[in-house]
Amino acid sequence: MSEFTNVTVIREANVYFDGGVVSRTVVFPDGTKKTLGIMQPGEYTFTTGAPEIMEILSGELDLKLPGSDAWNRVGGGESFDVPANSSFTMKVLSLTDYCCSFLG
Amino acid sequence: MSEFTNVTVIREANVYFDGGVVSRTVVFPDGTKKTLGIMQPGEYTFTTGAPEIMEILSGELDLKLPGSDAWNRVGGGESFDVPANSSFTMKVLSLTDYCCSFLG
C-alpha cells in the first residue's frame, strides 16, 4: 500500500461509460495531476490529450495501443504509456484499480 | 465542485461487494479520515465501527437505518448519520457518488 501526501483531491468523481469507469482527480504541489480509478469489466476506448502513464494497481485487462492491432494482457503491477492526442482500447477482464499520470 | 487540500490519499482502492462499492481513503492533517466512493446499483449492508456521516454527492438510493424498518429515499446533496457499531442497508437505484466522514 502506498500513499500520496500533501495533495489536493477533487471531491466529486469523474464518471465515464455510465460508471463502468470512475476516478478521482489528485493534484500535486507542482500542479501535475493523476487520477485514481476503478474499471468494471467491459470494453472502453479513451482518447488522450496529454501523454499518460497508466499504472495497473490490481486487476487484469487486454490492451490495444494506438497504431497497433495487437492485444496485450496487462495486470496488477504493470503499466503502459499512451501518447498524446491518441486513443487506446481496454477490454477489462476483472475489476481493475489504476493510477493514471498525466504528463506535460 | 469542491476539493480537499493538504491531504494524504491512499493510492489503492477499498473494494466491497466485488466492486459494487469502491472508495479511496483520504487522511486529513488532524488525522481524521474520509472515504470518497462510488456505489453501483445494488443492495448493500455495511457495518460501522466509528460513527459515520454519509454525504451523497450525486445519485439516488433507498436507506434503512439501524433500528428502523422504514426505507427513505436519499439523493444528491443530502446526507445521513449512522451510529457507531451498527449496520445500515442501502438499495442503490442509480450510480451514487459519496463522501463518508468517520467521526471520533
Backbone of each chain as ProteinMPNN parsed JSONL, in Angstrom:
{"seq_chain_A": "MSEFTNVTVIREANVYFDGGVVSRTVVFPDGTKKTLGIMQPGEYTFTTGAPEIMEILSGELDLKLPGSDAWNRVGGGESFDVPANSSFTMKVLSLTDYCCSFLG", "coords_chain_A": {"N_chain_A": [[0.855, -1.188, 0.0], [0.474, 2.24, -0.739], [0.893, 5.813, -0.593], [-0.198, 9.18, -1.416], [1.058, 12.216, -0.446], [0.337, 15.488, 0.95], [-1.43, 16.54, -0.987], [-4.065, 17.716, -3.205], [-7.422, 16.774, -3.441], [-9.997, 16.347, -5.711], [-13.314, 16.42, -4.871], [-15.672, 15.372, -6.094], [-16.483, 12.603, -8.182], [-15.069, 11.548, -11.33], [-16.913, 10.345, -13.97], [-17.303, 7.827, -16.323], [-18.632, 6.091, -19.169], [-21.177, 5.367, -18.107], [-20.526, 4.796, -15.469], [-18.969, 2.599, -15.663], [-16.309, 3.117, -15.711], [-14.736, 4.934, -13.225], [-13.264, 7.728, -11.545], [-11.081, 9.603, -9.319], [-9.673, 12.836, -9.098], [-6.387, 13.803, -8.382], [-4.335, 16.374, -7.298], [-1.065, 17.532, -7.43], [1.55, 19.2, -5.489], [3.201, 20.467, -7.362], [1.483, 21.031, -9.376], [0.928, 19.05, -11.185], [-1.171, 16.32, -12.297], [-2.891, 13.36, -11.283], [-5.096, 10.589, -11.826], [-7.032, 8.444, -9.811], [-8.515, 5.436, -10.268], [-11.265, 3.158, -10.965], [-12.111, 0.406, -12.92], [-14.863, -1.332, -14.101], [-15.529, -4.68, -15.318], [-15.516, -4.796, -18.883], [-15.531, -3.133, -22.134], [-13.606, -0.436, -23.168], [-12.897, 2.587, -24.823], [-10.611, 5.148, -24.761], [-9.705, 8.548, -25.328], [-6.753, 10.5, -25.483], [-5.424, 13.6, -24.21], [-3.036, 15.082, -23.108], [0.054, 13.185, -22.876], [-0.066, 9.978, -21.258], [0.598, 7.929, -18.399], [-0.395, 4.815, -17.558], [-0.887, 3.033, -14.734], [-1.405, -0.135, -13.561], [-2.901, -1.119, -10.711], [-4.224, -3.255, -9.556], [-5.97, -6.079, -10.898], [-7.006, -7.021, -14.27], [-6.523, -6.746, -17.739], [-7.026, -6.556, -21.317], [-5.153, -4.888, -23.718], [-5.141, -2.515, -26.333], [-3.009, -0.587, -28.029], [-2.567, 2.705, -29.562], [-2.15, 2.672, -33.081], [-1.579, 0.04, -33.22], [-2.538, -3.344, -33.91], [-2.553, -5.34, -32.198], [-3.467, -7.137, -29.248], [-2.618, -6.898, -25.883], [-2.064, -8.509, -22.802], [-2.425, -7.023, -19.644], [-1.584, -6.653, -16.263], [-1.936, -6.411, -12.643], [0.507, -4.349, -11.13], [1.789, -3.757, -13.422], [2.461, -1.367, -16.066], [1.61, 1.046, -18.645], [2.408, 3.232, -21.39], [0.711, 5.94, -22.941], [0.502, 7.76, -25.912], [0.233, 11.347, -26.53], [-2.837, 12.894, -27.653], [-4.208, 10.674, -28.824], [-5.809, 7.436, -29.114], [-6.853, 4.678, -27.109], [-7.714, 1.272, -26.423], [-9.275, -0.721, -23.981], [-9.992, -3.95, -22.881], [-11.5, -4.845, -20.165], [-11.0, -7.361, -17.908], [-11.288, -8.206, -15.294], [-12.272, -6.584, -12.258], [-10.585, -3.56, -12.092], [-8.085, -1.665, -10.645], [-6.58, 1.437, -10.883], [-3.923, 3.849, -11.518], [-3.559, 6.829, -13.086], [-1.252, 8.844, -14.661], [-0.804, 12.12, -15.752], [1.073, 13.675, -18.193], [3.208, 16.436, -18.973]], "CA_chain_A": [[0.0, 0.0, 0.0], [1.271, 3.457, -0.793], [0.03, 6.985, -0.44], [0.235, 10.475, -1.918], [0.927, 13.164, 0.659], [0.296, 16.915, 0.643], [-2.098, 16.701, -2.281], [-5.458, 18.163, -3.244], [-8.3, 15.8, -4.085], [-11.315, 16.839, -6.124], [-14.247, 15.564, -4.147], [-16.616, 14.698, -6.984], [-15.891, 11.606, -9.073], [-15.186, 11.567, -12.789], [-17.686, 9.159, -14.334], [-17.286, 7.521, -17.752], [-19.291, 4.832, -19.554], [-22.255, 5.057, -17.149], [-19.969, 4.271, -14.215], [-18.051, 1.485, -15.931], [-15.015, 3.655, -15.279], [-14.869, 6.107, -12.345], [-11.97, 8.094, -10.96], [-10.935, 10.878, -8.591], [-8.501, 13.592, -9.529], [-5.444, 14.201, -7.343], [-3.449, 17.424, -7.803], [0.164, 17.564, -6.644], [2.025, 20.563, -5.215], [3.791, 21.075, -8.573], [0.419, 21.27, -10.342], [0.642, 17.874, -12.012], [-2.378, 15.593, -11.905], [-3.115, 11.935, -11.504], [-6.414, 10.112, -11.422], [-7.109, 7.109, -9.219], [-9.792, 4.993, -10.791], [-11.703, 1.761, -10.967], [-12.832, -0.018, -14.117], [-15.625, -2.576, -14.065], [-15.331, -5.437, -16.552], [-16.154, -4.187, -20.048], [-14.586, -2.623, -23.133], [-13.608, 1.028, -23.115], [-11.912, 3.316, -25.618], [-10.36, 6.502, -24.274], [-8.803, 9.397, -26.086], [-5.858, 11.272, -24.616], [-4.937, 14.922, -24.564], [-1.626, 14.94, -22.721], [0.503, 11.796, -22.742], [-0.447, 9.372, -19.974], [1.123, 6.645, -17.942], [-1.426, 4.062, -16.839], [-0.321, 2.001, -13.865], [-2.466, -1.031, -13.093], [-2.611, -1.47, -9.316], [-4.714, -4.631, -9.452], [-6.932, -6.392, -11.944], [-6.464, -7.604, -15.49], [-7.184, -6.24, -18.949], [-6.333, -6.652, -22.599], [-4.89, -3.515, -24.15], [-4.71, -2.24, -27.708], [-2.449, 0.765, -28.083], [-2.76, 3.359, -30.854], [-1.236, 2.243, -34.14], [-1.325, -1.399, -33.127], [-3.711, -4.21, -33.993], [-2.343, -6.423, -31.243], [-3.944, -7.007, -27.873], [-1.659, -7.409, -24.906], [-2.571, -8.651, -21.445], [-1.757, -6.188, -18.634], [-2.116, -6.999, -14.942], [-1.505, -5.637, -11.484], [1.945, -4.126, -11.029], [2.323, -3.373, -14.737], [1.993, -0.067, -16.54], [1.861, 1.308, -20.067], [2.387, 4.632, -21.789], [-0.164, 6.281, -24.071], [0.933, 9.044, -26.477], [-0.717, 12.466, -26.573], [-3.757, 13.025, -28.785], [-4.403, 9.373, -29.453], [-6.837, 6.68, -28.41], [-6.475, 3.304, -26.792], [-8.874, 0.478, -26.028], [-9.042, -1.735, -22.956], [-11.025, -4.928, -22.512], [-11.238, -5.106, -18.748], [-11.429, -8.739, -17.65], [-11.714, -8.255, -13.893], [-12.264, -5.257, -11.638], [-9.221, -3.059, -12.232], [-7.738, -0.465, -9.887], [-5.473, 2.034, -11.635], [-3.443, 5.209, -11.288], [-3.191, 7.414, -14.378], [-0.473, 10.084, -14.53], [-0.851, 12.98, -16.944], [2.401, 14.267, -18.378], [3.412, 17.584, -19.856]], "C_chain_A": [[0.884, 1.228, 0.0], [0.329, 4.64, -0.751], [0.65, 8.197, -1.109], [0.011, 11.488, -0.797], [0.931, 14.598, 0.138], [-0.32, 17.2, -0.726], [-3.489, 17.311, -2.094], [-6.271, 17.102, -3.982], [-9.603, 16.49, -4.46], [-12.344, 15.863, -5.576], [-15.136, 14.753, -5.083], [-15.885, 13.751, -7.943], [-15.998, 12.028, -10.527], [-15.868, 10.261, -13.192], [-17.696, 9.002, -15.847], [-18.06, 6.227, -17.983], [-20.307, 4.415, -18.497], [-21.741, 4.442, -15.85], [-19.101, 3.047, -14.412], [-16.626, 1.85, -15.551], [-15.288, 4.908, -14.434], [-13.494, 6.436, -11.781], [-12.103, 9.355, -10.126], [-9.637, 11.526, -9.041], [-7.692, 14.047, -8.322], [-4.483, 15.221, -7.956], [-2.26, 17.552, -6.853], [0.655, 18.999, -6.465], [2.635, 21.245, -6.435], [2.759, 21.293, -9.673], [0.109, 20.088, -11.239], [-0.553, 17.113, -11.432], [-2.253, 14.107, -12.164], [-4.582, 11.661, -11.239], [-6.259, 8.705, -10.864], [-8.478, 6.572, -9.571], [-10.026, 3.506, -10.69], [-12.455, 1.512, -12.272], [-13.55, -1.329, -13.84], [-15.296, -3.368, -15.33], [-16.119, -4.817, -17.704], [-15.098, -3.703, -21.013], [-14.727, -1.113, -23.226], [-12.53, 1.592, -24.03], [-11.82, 4.731, -25.072], [-9.484, 7.256, -25.256], [-7.97, 10.224, -25.108], [-5.694, 12.694, -25.147], [-3.428, 14.886, -24.344], [-1.238, 13.46, -22.763], [0.154, 11.274, -21.343], [0.413, 8.158, -19.678], [0.026, 5.983, -17.122], [-0.73, 2.957, -16.054], [-1.48, 1.164, -13.328], [-2.09, -1.502, -11.686], [-3.081, -2.89, -9.018], [-5.74, -4.83, -10.548], [-6.249, -6.921, -13.182], [-7.253, -7.081, -16.685], [-6.354, -6.588, -20.174], [-6.311, -5.259, -23.206], [-4.529, -3.469, -25.622], [-4.274, -0.791, -27.772], [-2.639, 1.37, -29.469], [-1.71, 2.883, -31.872], [-0.925, 0.761, -34.114], [-2.623, -2.157, -33.328], [-3.636, -5.315, -32.954], [-2.971, -6.092, -29.895], [-2.907, -7.597, -26.942], [-2.278, -7.406, -23.514], [-1.744, -7.789, -20.483], [-2.401, -6.491, -17.286], [-1.554, -6.113, -13.853], [0.008, -5.544, -11.403], [2.582, -3.741, -12.352], [1.792, -1.997, -15.129], [2.26, 0.06, -18.03], [1.72, 2.795, -20.341], [1.402, 4.815, -22.949], [0.266, 7.648, -24.59], [-0.165, 10.102, -26.391], [-1.637, 12.332, -27.792], [-3.928, 11.723, -29.563], [-5.549, 8.668, -28.738], [-6.339, 5.267, -28.171], [-7.709, 2.597, -26.25], [-8.457, -0.585, -25.017], [-10.25, -2.647, -22.858], [-10.714, -5.35, -21.083], [-11.849, -6.458, -18.383], [-11.878, -8.937, -16.218], [-11.543, -6.853, -13.318], [-10.822, -4.745, -11.548], [-9.059, -1.713, -11.542], [-6.515, 0.155, -10.572], [-5.12, 3.428, -11.135], [-2.951, 5.746, -12.623], [-2.472, 8.742, -14.143], [-0.508, 10.839, -15.849], [0.444, 13.762, -17.041], [2.309, 15.531, -19.227], [2.227, 18.513, -19.987]], "O_chain_A": [[1.922, 1.256, 0.661], [-0.887, 4.486, -0.861], [1.858, 8.247, -1.343], [-1.094, 11.602, -0.265], [1.444, 14.89, -0.943], [0.202, 17.992, -1.51], [-4.007, 17.405, -0.981], [-5.85, 16.597, -5.023], [-10.235, 17.138, -3.626], [-12.259, 14.653, -5.787], [-15.325, 13.556, -4.869], [-14.807, 14.068, -8.446], [-16.902, 12.771, -10.907], [-15.431, 9.185, -12.786], [-18.054, 9.932, -16.57], [-18.134, 5.373, -17.1], [-20.311, 3.271, -18.043], [-22.441, 3.659, -15.207], [-18.554, 2.509, -13.45], [-15.841, 1.002, -15.127], [-15.984, 5.823, -14.875], [-12.667, 5.55, -11.565], [-13.096, 10.078, -10.21], [-8.645, 10.854, -9.323], [-8.234, 14.603, -7.367], [-3.887, 14.969, -9.003], [-2.425, 17.665, -5.638], [0.237, 19.903, -7.189], [2.594, 22.471, -6.539], [3.112, 21.695, -10.782], [-0.873, 20.118, -11.981], [-0.892, 17.243, -10.256], [-1.611, 13.661, -13.115], [-5.24, 12.408, -10.514], [-5.477, 7.894, -11.361], [-9.494, 7.172, -9.218], [-9.132, 2.718, -10.38], [-13.315, 2.296, -12.673], [-12.942, -2.307, -13.406], [-14.833, -2.791, -16.313], [-17.251, -4.368, -17.521], [-13.903, -3.841, -20.752], [-15.832, -0.584, -23.349], [-11.388, 1.131, -24.016], [-12.828, 5.425, -24.938], [-8.633, 6.674, -25.928], [-8.444, 10.596, -24.035], [-5.808, 12.955, -26.345], [-2.653, 14.684, -25.278], [-2.102, 12.587, -22.694], [0.091, 12.036, -20.378], [0.885, 7.463, -20.577], [-0.424, 6.527, -16.113], [-0.081, 2.076, -16.617], [-2.412, 1.688, -12.719], [-1.089, -2.193, -11.499], [-2.407, -3.637, -8.309], [-6.309, -3.869, -11.064], [-5.059, -7.236, -13.16], [-8.48, -6.986, -16.649], [-5.159, -6.872, -20.086], [-7.316, -4.547, -23.208], [-3.724, -4.265, -26.106], [-5.081, 0.121, -27.591], [-2.848, 0.645, -30.442], [-0.535, 2.72, -31.542], [-0.105, 0.279, -34.895], [-3.693, -1.671, -32.959], [-4.549, -6.133, -32.843], [-3.003, -4.939, -29.464], [-2.38, -8.68, -27.195], [-2.925, -6.442, -23.102], [-0.514, -7.826, -20.509], [-3.625, -6.576, -17.184], [-0.79, -5.183, -14.115], [0.71, -6.539, -11.585], [3.773, -3.435, -12.407], [0.793, -1.528, -14.584], [3.029, -0.709, -18.607], [1.018, 3.517, -19.633], [1.282, 3.954, -23.82], [0.386, 8.596, -23.814], [-1.34, 9.783, -26.204], [-1.272, 11.744, -28.81], [-3.808, 11.685, -30.788], [-6.184, 9.246, -27.856], [-5.521, 4.735, -28.922], [-8.618, 3.218, -25.7], [-7.435, -1.254, -25.172], [-11.387, -2.184, -22.764], [-9.782, -6.115, -20.833], [-13.052, -6.672, -18.529], [-12.759, -9.755, -15.953], [-10.768, -6.045, -13.831], [-9.95, -5.416, -10.995], [-9.788, -0.758, -11.812], [-5.525, -0.536, -10.813], [-5.893, 4.086, -10.44], [-2.034, 5.186, -13.223], [-3.012, 9.648, -13.509], [-0.274, 10.273, -16.916], [0.859, 14.427, -16.092], [1.436, 15.662, -20.085], [2.299, 19.508, -20.707]]}, "seq_chain_B": "MSEFTNVTVIREANVYFDGGVVSRTVVFPDGTKKTLGIMQPGEYTFTTGAPEIMEILSGELDLKLPGSDAWNRVGGGESFDVPANSSFTMKVLSLTDYCCSFLG", "coords_chain_B": {"N_chain_B": [[-18.343, 21.943, -7.633], [-15.908, 20.731, -5.386], [-13.047, 20.646, -3.196], [-10.511, 18.824, -1.363], [-7.821, 19.976, 0.444], [-4.253, 19.726, 1.055], [-4.011, 17.038, 1.914], [-3.623, 13.481, 2.56], [-3.708, 10.767, 0.369], [-4.662, 7.442, 0.148], [-3.351, 5.232, -2.118], [-4.295, 2.762, -3.231], [-7.46, 1.309, -3.938], [-10.336, 0.801, -1.81], [-12.291, -2.032, -1.852], [-15.497, -3.344, -2.036], [-18.109, -5.797, -1.974], [-17.518, -7.149, -4.411], [-16.727, -5.037, -6.021], [-18.984, -3.588, -6.323], [-19.219, -1.53, -4.575], [-16.795, 0.917, -4.237], [-13.973, 2.669, -2.902], [-11.793, 5.45, -2.042], [-9.399, 6.254, 0.42], [-9.016, 9.193, 2.291], [-6.836, 11.117, 4.194], [-6.758, 13.531, 6.683], [-4.989, 16.53, 7.839], [-5.366, 16.605, 10.615], [-5.584, 14.003, 11.265], [-8.022, 12.782, 10.958], [-10.322, 10.831, 8.966], [-11.768, 10.424, 5.714], [-13.765, 8.724, 3.291], [-13.964, 8.602, -0.22], [-16.29, 7.557, -2.452], [-17.84, 5.256, -4.796], [-20.917, 3.828, -5.609], [-22.293, 1.179, -7.34], [-25.495, 0.413, -8.848], [-27.507, -1.596, -6.693], [-27.907, -3.686, -3.744], [-26.737, -3.096, -0.52], [-25.361, -3.889, 2.612], [-23.799, -2.363, 5.263], [-21.567, -2.431, 8.053], [-20.778, -0.399, 10.85], [-17.899, 0.948, 12.534], [-16.676, 3.323, 13.975], [-18.836, 6.218, 14.389], [-20.53, 7.492, 11.499], [-20.808, 9.945, 8.908], [-22.646, 10.055, 6.076], [-22.452, 11.52, 3.045], [-24.256, 12.215, 0.22], [-23.168, 12.766, -2.91], [-23.964, 12.647, -5.545], [-26.554, 10.859, -7.27], [-28.878, 8.238, -6.273], [-30.625, 6.608, -3.698], [-32.277, 4.137, -1.641], [-32.663, 4.049, 1.805], [-32.146, 2.231, 4.79], [-32.014, 2.723, 8.092], [-30.275, 1.748, 11.172], [-32.305, 0.082, 13.553], [-34.635, 0.829, 12.446], [-37.501, 0.12, 10.432], [-38.206, 1.372, 8.218], [-37.849, 2.566, 4.868], [-36.048, 5.135, 3.363], [-35.838, 7.573, 0.834], [-32.85, 8.874, -0.488], [-30.952, 11.432, -1.922], [-28.714, 13.177, -4.213], [-26.81, 15.736, -2.665], [-27.888, 15.383, -0.211], [-27.526, 14.079, 3.16], [-26.755, 11.589, 5.677], [-26.649, 10.357, 9.06], [-24.888, 7.719, 10.66], [-24.961, 5.605, 13.435], [-22.318, 4.533, 15.718], [-20.94, 1.202, 15.655], [-23.034, -0.27, 14.371], [-25.432, -1.275, 11.843], [-26.341, -0.602, 8.465], [-28.515, -0.42, 5.628], [-28.451, -0.029, 2.149], [-30.295, 0.476, -0.773], [-29.199, 0.939, -3.779], [-30.15, 2.969, -6.355], [-29.361, 4.357, -8.601], [-26.179, 5.066, -10.103], [-24.057, 6.094, -7.565], [-22.337, 8.676, -6.051], [-20.308, 9.335, -3.316], [-19.34, 10.794, -0.118], [-17.852, 9.77, 2.75], [-17.624, 10.461, 6.111], [-15.659, 9.744, 8.914], [-16.166, 9.668, 12.321], [-14.841, 10.543, 15.511]], "CA_chain_B": [[-17.19, 21.075, -7.4], [-15.147, 21.175, -4.226], [-11.808, 19.876, -3.093], [-9.823, 18.705, -0.078], [-6.428, 20.361, 0.232], [-3.247, 19.324, 2.04], [-4.415, 15.741, 2.458], [-2.95, 12.276, 2.095], [-4.634, 9.821, -0.264], [-4.161, 6.069, -0.021], [-3.433, 5.014, -3.557], [-5.089, 1.584, -3.559], [-8.89, 1.419, -3.634], [-11.08, -0.132, -0.967], [-13.261, -2.703, -2.716], [-16.514, -4.097, -1.323], [-19.176, -6.384, -2.805], [-16.993, -7.43, -5.764], [-16.609, -3.808, -6.798], [-20.246, -2.843, -6.3], [-18.857, -0.311, -3.846], [-15.341, 1.138, -4.186], [-13.678, 4.001, -2.358], [-10.406, 5.802, -1.693], [-9.292, 6.855, 1.749], [-8.354, 10.494, 2.384], [-6.463, 11.394, 5.58], [-6.603, 14.969, 6.884], [-3.851, 16.871, 8.706], [-5.662, 16.301, 12.022], [-5.645, 12.551, 11.429], [-9.346, 12.234, 10.638], [-10.405, 10.18, 7.657], [-12.987, 10.327, 4.92], [-13.624, 7.959, 2.061], [-14.708, 9.068, -1.398], [-16.615, 6.286, -3.077], [-18.869, 5.085, -5.824], [-21.727, 2.62, -5.49], [-23.093, 0.753, -8.479], [-26.821, -0.023, -8.415], [-27.493, -2.863, -5.967], [-28.256, -3.563, -2.326], [-25.524, -3.273, 0.281], [-25.428, -3.655, 4.049], [-22.497, -2.068, 5.866], [-21.492, -2.254, 9.499], [-19.908, 0.706, 11.22], [-17.13, 0.968, 13.77], [-16.925, 4.703, 14.414], [-19.993, 6.852, 13.75], [-20.236, 7.999, 10.151], [-21.725, 10.815, 8.167], [-22.619, 9.73, 4.643], [-22.958, 12.616, 2.216], [-24.477, 11.747, -1.148], [-22.773, 13.842, -3.82], [-24.903, 12.505, -6.665], [-27.135, 9.525, -7.308], [-30.124, 8.058, -5.552], [-30.706, 5.317, -3.016], [-33.204, 3.983, -0.528], [-31.842, 3.815, 3.002], [-32.757, 1.753, 6.03], [-31.077, 2.954, 9.199], [-30.398, 0.766, 12.252], [-33.425, 0.277, 14.456], [-35.811, 1.295, 11.694], [-37.964, -0.747, 9.357], [-38.625, 2.233, 7.114], [-36.888, 2.94, 3.824], [-36.171, 6.542, 2.979], [-35.104, 7.961, -0.369], [-31.797, 9.869, -0.272], [-30.386, 11.806, -3.219], [-27.572, 14.082, -4.258], [-26.92, 16.922, -1.836], [-28.402, 15.011, 1.114], [-26.612, 13.249, 3.939], [-27.367, 10.94, 6.837], [-25.718, 9.918, 10.102], [-25.004, 6.327, 11.081], [-24.321, 5.457, 14.75], [-21.214, 3.582, 15.873], [-21.229, -0.21, 15.936], [-24.381, -0.603, 13.913], [-25.424, -1.606, 10.424], [-27.368, 0.084, 7.678], [-28.669, -1.027, 4.311], [-28.773, 0.89, 1.057], [-30.642, -0.013, -2.114], [-28.719, 1.994, -4.669], [-31.022, 2.969, -7.527], [-28.543, 4.811, -9.729], [-24.78, 5.24, -9.721], [-24.048, 7.051, -6.464], [-21.042, 9.228, -5.647], [-20.49, 9.716, -1.915], [-18.229, 11.119, 0.771], [-18.16, 9.249, 4.089], [-16.737, 11.0, 7.159], [-15.595, 8.899, 10.112], [-16.103, 10.545, 13.483], [-14.424, 10.023, 16.821]], "C_chain_B": [[-16.412, 21.618, -6.215], [-13.937, 20.263, -4.08], [-11.336, 19.83, -1.653], [-8.349, 19.021, -0.314], [-5.539, 19.873, 1.372], [-3.603, 18.015, 2.726], [-3.489, 14.643, 1.937], [-4.004, 11.34, 1.511], [-3.961, 8.457, -0.338], [-4.416, 5.684, -1.473], [-4.39, 3.867, -3.921], [-6.541, 1.771, -3.108], [-9.301, 0.432, -2.548], [-12.19, -0.727, -1.835], [-14.204, -3.55, -1.874], [-17.499, -4.668, -2.335], [-18.705, -6.538, -4.253], [-16.916, -6.193, -6.641], [-17.908, -3.041, -6.907], [-20.081, -1.517, -5.572], [-17.331, -0.229, -3.802], [-15.095, 2.526, -3.614], [-12.178, 4.189, -2.223], [-10.436, 6.503, -0.343], [-8.469, 8.133, 1.69], [-8.096, 10.784, 3.86], [-6.14, 12.881, 5.698], [-5.46, 15.269, 7.851], [-4.103, 16.567, 10.185], [-5.825, 14.81, 12.274], [-7.012, 11.952, 11.151], [-9.363, 11.707, 9.209], [-11.782, 10.344, 7.04], [-12.71, 9.321, 3.811], [-14.501, 8.589, 0.993], [-15.004, 7.833, -2.226], [-17.718, 6.364, -4.107], [-19.586, 3.768, -5.561], [-22.469, 2.376, -6.798], [-24.495, 0.41, -7.974], [-26.748, -1.413, -7.773], [-27.873, -2.626, -4.52], [-27.059, -3.951, -1.478], [-25.812, -3.001, 1.75], [-24.011, -3.462, 4.569], [-22.626, -2.03, 7.382], [-20.506, -1.139, 9.793], [-19.073, 0.335, 12.444], [-17.411, 2.322, 14.416], [-18.239, 5.194, 13.799], [-19.581, 7.447, 12.399], [-21.267, 9.039, 9.733], [-21.561, 10.481, 6.698], [-23.254, 10.889, 3.891], [-23.069, 12.103, 0.785], [-24.192, 12.918, -2.087], [-23.648, 13.831, -5.072], [-25.41, 11.083, -6.652], [-28.397, 9.452, -6.481], [-30.159, 6.662, -4.937], [-31.848, 5.334, -2.014], [-32.407, 3.458, 0.655], [-32.69, 3.263, 4.129], [-31.72, 1.879, 7.138], [-31.285, 1.926, 10.305], [-31.585, 1.102, 13.163], [-34.689, 0.746, 13.765], [-36.213, 0.231, 10.677], [-38.325, 0.057, 8.119], [-37.481, 2.455, 6.13], [-37.124, 4.395, 3.464], [-35.279, 6.841, 1.785], [-34.085, 9.055, -0.031], [-31.168, 10.169, -1.624], [-29.211, 12.753, -3.093], [-27.806, 15.336, -3.442], [-27.479, 16.63, -0.454], [-27.368, 14.156, 1.844], [-27.368, 12.589, 5.079], [-26.277, 10.457, 7.784], [-25.96, 8.443, 10.396], [-24.287, 6.178, 12.426], [-23.164, 4.458, 14.708], [-21.758, 2.164, 16.066], [-22.655, -0.613, 15.572], [-24.299, -1.04, 12.459], [-26.562, -0.87, 9.731], [-27.358, -0.503, 6.279], [-29.086, 0.029, 3.298], [-29.171, 0.093, -0.175], [-30.29, 1.114, -3.074], [-29.464, 1.899, -5.999], [-30.302, 3.454, -8.775], [-27.138, 5.084, -9.199], [-24.665, 6.385, -8.709], [-22.619, 7.389, -6.04], [-21.199, 9.738, -4.211], [-19.185, 10.099, -1.238], [-18.636, 10.685, 2.173], [-17.135, 9.786, 5.087], [-16.822, 10.105, 8.386], [-15.313, 9.786, 11.314], [-15.504, 9.787, 14.669], [-13.5, 8.835, 16.758]], "O_chain_B": [[-16.274, 22.832, -6.06], [-13.824, 19.24, -4.756], [-11.703, 20.67, -0.831], [-7.706, 18.41, -1.167], [-5.998, 19.638, 2.489], [-3.513, 17.891, 3.948], [-2.696, 14.845, 1.017], [-5.068, 11.149, 2.1], [-2.837, 8.33, -0.824], [-5.531, 5.794, -1.983], [-5.206, 4.009, -4.832], [-6.809, 2.318, -2.038], [-8.697, -0.629, -2.388], [-12.94, 0.008, -2.478], [-13.756, -4.382, -1.085], [-17.702, -4.104, -3.41], [-19.385, -6.123, -5.191], [-17.026, -6.286, -7.863], [-17.949, -1.968, -7.509], [-20.718, -0.518, -5.908], [-16.66, -1.173, -3.386], [-15.893, 3.443, -3.808], [-11.401, 3.236, -2.279], [-11.368, 7.239, -0.018], [-7.378, 8.162, 1.122], [-9.009, 10.712, 4.682], [-5.355, 13.422, 4.92], [-5.012, 14.391, 8.589], [-3.16, 16.3, 10.93], [-6.168, 14.402, 13.384], [-7.149, 10.729, 11.112], [-8.544, 12.081, 8.37], [-12.803, 10.395, 7.726], [-11.559, 9.096, 3.439], [-15.615, 9.044, 1.257], [-14.085, 7.134, -2.656], [-18.412, 7.369, -4.262], [-18.959, 2.736, -5.325], [-23.179, 3.248, -7.298], [-24.666, 0.14, -6.785], [-26.025, -2.29, -8.246], [-28.133, -1.493, -4.117], [-26.445, -4.997, -1.686], [-26.436, -1.996, 2.09], [-23.134, -4.296, 4.343], [-23.663, -1.646, 7.922], [-19.522, -0.957, 9.076], [-19.482, -0.478, 13.273], [-18.271, 2.445, 15.288], [-18.699, 4.644, 12.799], [-18.434, 7.846, 12.2], [-22.425, 9.009, 10.149], [-20.471, 10.607, 6.141], [-24.432, 11.2, 4.072], [-22.094, 11.618, 0.212], [-24.89, 13.932, -2.061], [-24.022, 14.884, -5.589], [-24.771, 10.195, -6.087], [-28.926, 10.472, -6.039], [-29.778, 5.675, -5.566], [-32.322, 6.391, -1.596], [-31.588, 2.548, 0.523], [-33.791, 3.742, 4.398], [-30.682, 1.218, 7.114], [-32.342, 1.298, 10.378], [-31.823, 2.264, 13.492], [-35.696, 1.027, 14.415], [-35.362, -0.471, 10.13], [-38.705, -0.506, 7.093], [-36.312, 2.523, 6.51], [-38.262, 4.828, 3.285], [-34.124, 6.42, 1.729], [-34.417, 10.038, 0.63], [-30.881, 9.249, -2.39], [-28.776, 13.083, -1.989], [-28.878, 15.937, -3.514], [-27.541, 17.524, 0.39], [-26.462, 13.589, 1.233], [-28.487, 12.984, 5.405], [-25.147, 10.186, 7.378], [-27.1, 7.977, 10.383], [-23.13, 6.579, 12.552], [-23.051, 3.651, 13.786], [-22.865, 1.959, 16.563], [-23.375, -1.216, 16.368], [-23.205, -1.16, 11.908], [-27.593, -0.562, 10.33], [-26.342, -1.012, 5.804], [-29.953, 0.863, 3.558], [-28.478, -0.843, -0.575], [-31.0, 2.115, -3.164], [-29.413, 0.874, -6.679], [-30.602, 3.008, -9.882], [-26.94, 5.304, -8.004], [-25.118, 7.5, -8.965], [-21.816, 6.514, -5.718], [-22.127, 10.493, -3.924], [-18.092, 9.782, -1.708], [-19.63, 11.162, 2.72], [-15.931, 9.588, 4.923], [-17.91, 9.754, 8.841], [-14.35, 10.553, 11.326], [-15.646, 8.572, 14.8], [-13.088, 8.318, 17.796]]}, "name": "protein", "num_of_chains": 2, "seq": "MSEFTNVTVIREANVYFDGGVVSRTVVFPDGTKKTLGIMQPGEYTFTTGAPEIMEILSGELDLKLPGSDAWNRVGGGESFDVPANSSFTMKVLSLTDYCCSFLGMSEFTNVTVIREANVYFDGGVVSRTVVFPDGTKKTLGIMQPGEYTFTTGAPEIMEILSGELDLKLPGSDAWNRVGGGESFDVPANSSFTMKVLSLTDYCCSFLG"}
